[in-house]
Amino acid sequence: MKKILLILSILLIALNAYAQEVQDNATAKPKGSDTEVKADKKAKKPDFNKKKISLDRIDEKKWSLRVGYSYFFPESKYASIFAHKLKIGGAYDFNKYFQVQALLQYADGSASYDINGVNTNFSGTIYNLGAVATGLYPIEMSVGELAPFASLGGVYTFGNVKSTANTAEQKQNISGGGILAQAGLQYNFNVFSFRVYGEYIYDLTPIKIDHLKNFSGVSIGAEIGVKF
């Protein structure tokens, strides 16, 4: 809202200045010959290109909203119930080379496995709340811009997991931290950006469920962002 009010204020000031200039030109008394008057009017003709105020300057838009999806390859076999992750986040560009991003990833699922002849079902929901710092190397193209990037940050993992083997049941509300690293390519066009990336989460969340060791692993994903 502050940005909108600022833009409107600048626009009003520019329009007022232009209106005042037009009024001054209209009320000024011509001096000298007709040729001199015409030349004077021509010289005072407002330069619309200089007075134009762009409301769509991409380099002035610092905030972006990002949504994405990633497929998770866990180090622990039974954490594959969290293979499908949805992501939403927001980012701030300090410049075209450096960005910080806050993100929230969500995954849930269930699956059954035969473990030592016992049918065991795993289910649960987890969230990764995190923040990363991203460095980009933009390369201008004939259409848009391509930018390799790398990110490093931390995540807070929380949620719940459950294991059921015959009639025995184990439940745990999980909570812990981890390290998140990413690398990939970003394509920028106008206010839109599209990313493909690989990421690794080294998760330190303590787990008390049998056979479920950790939530660490590699993901591949895609992400769309829009600046505002």
C-alpha positions, -999 to +999 in steps of 0.1 A: +000+000+000+029+024+008+044+018-026+011+025-044+006+057-024+042+068-032+037+061-070+004+080-070+020+110-052+048+111-077+023+109-106+002+137-091+033+159-087+044+153-123+010+160-137+007+192-116+041+203-129+031+196-165-003+214-161+015+244-146+039+245-175+011+243-201-008+271-183+024+293-182+029+287-220-007+296-227-007+328-207+027+341-217+027+371-240+045+364-273+074+388-280+091+396-313+081+384-347+057+355-355+088+334-364+103+341-330+070+332-312+067+299-331+103+291-323+098+299-287+067+277-285+086+249-302+114+252-277+090+251-248+072+221-260+071+196-232+093+165-236+069+137-228+096+111-228+114+129-199+081+133-180+070+097-185+068+078-152+069+040-156+048+020-132+063-012-144+100-009-139+112-044-132+144-034-114+123-015-089+103-045-079+121-062-050+095-086-035+083-118-051+058-145-043+070-181-051+052-214-053+066-248-063+067-286-062+096-310-055+100-348-055+119-361-025+144-390-025+149-397+012+180-414+027+157-434+050+135-458+029+104-454+049+104-416+047+094-419+011+058-413+023+069-377+021+080-379-015+057-351-028+064-317-014+045-285-020+062-251-014+051-215-009+075-187-001+084-151-004+117-135-016+134-101-015+160-091-041+187-069-027+200-067-062+201-090-092+229-110-077+217-116-042+183-127-028+169-139+005+139-162+006+116-176+033+098-208+025+073-233+038+073-269+025+045-294+032+043-331+026+021-360+039+014-395+029+012-432+040+025-465+028+028-501+039+059-523+039+067-559+047+094-556+074+107-590+086+074-606+077+053-580+095+030-556+076+040-522+088+022-490+079+039-455+081+019-423+078+023-387+088+026-350+079+057-328+080+065-292+074+098-275+066+099-238+076+131-222+065+151-193+051+179-193+025+203-168+010+207-171-027+235-159-050+227-156-087+248-150-119+224-134-145+231-138-182+213-115-206+195-133-235+177-121-266+145-128-247+146-127-209+175-136-186+190-169-175+206-171-140+224-200-125+220-199-087+230-215-054+214-212-020+222-221+016+201-218+047+184-236+075+150-253+081+129-261+111+111-294+106+079-302+125+047-324+122+038-359+132+045-395+122+029-428+130+038-465+126+014-494+129+026-530+129-002-555+135-018-541+166+013-522+179+013-485+172+039-458+176+032-420+174+055-390+176+051-353+173+084-343+156+104-311+160+140-304+149+163-284+127+184-290+096+205-275+068+192-268+033+214-264+002+201-257-034+216-252-068+198-247-102+188-224-130+164-195-130+148-179-161+135-144-158+109-128-181+092-095-172+079-099-136+079-137-139+106-162-131+108-200-134+133-222-115+145-258-118+167-270-090+181-297-069+183-295-031+196-314-002+182-314+033+205-326+061+178-330+088+187-334+125+152-341+138+152-368+165+130-397+156+117-424+179+097-444+154+112-479+146+129-482+112+124-445+104+159-431+107+158-395+095+142-370+071+174-362+052+176-365+014+177-350-021+149-333-039+144-321-075+119-294-081+104-265-100+093-231-088+074-202-103+077-166-090+061-133-097+074-098-086+052-071-071 
